[in-house]
Amino acid sequence: MNNLKADPTDQALAALRYQTAARDLEHVVRNIAARYIVQQVPLTWRLLHAIEAEALADLGFASRHDAIMLGLFQRPSDLPYPETDEAVDFGTSTALPAVFAFAVSAYEEAARRAAKPASEGATLKRSRPWGG
């Protein structure tokens, strides 16, 4: 049974572990989504499920976090989403599974960057001595 009067230090540590895992998962998802974004593949329900499966199966992510933490990012089976080739549309919903939210955010960010005028991006670009 869960101890409802857990030590505040344990709660803070658990919260920190969760935040670390969430940031790690977001990084993994953004890297996966980036592969599709550069190829200009639209975000469909089927692709979103594929990104989710790949991210949660990522060996690096799984090796850095314990099974209980990994389970927190699994989409509950009673939350079905379409598996079609239609474009993803969550409407106004903000309650998304973590992987879905990270992937949608990556696509939205890429769309915003693509919508910026080319001249605007050129003025912000700085040269780096190491060539990057």
Steps between C-alpha positions, in 0.01 A plus 500: 500500500622850422622708788292820487732670748814448298812693584501834312856425390382179335220690326743763373736230376215319324388826337855568385532149356170544316606839357831354388326208329247733335779722361683191379187365329432838341852501356453148361160588348628824346790313338263243353253765383785704346576214260146524364485879510812535281343263249181711519289201605169627639403400852229238467347282766690198367832691513422627849450141618826399331689785669350397834599136454854588395551749783376267772710216357814714486769295672690804625188645662405163649849446640509839671173460691346223707190303398267691732608832348464362147148383584399855585547596134302211354169609348214332689335231288158652565607816311462387140602731220439446128763312303428652162687705244292808581676809633522519878248735657449520874272799472524705818601209721808556711491163674730294282724203571856623545642361176209638298542843660875506431455393136221751434711772661797414276281517189340829610841651568625390157191655338562830681863502386398424142245783507760762597629708209843386379648847551400497867692177563805627311544802726498285812758251372844544650817346370685280739875457499469122495286508186165409657 
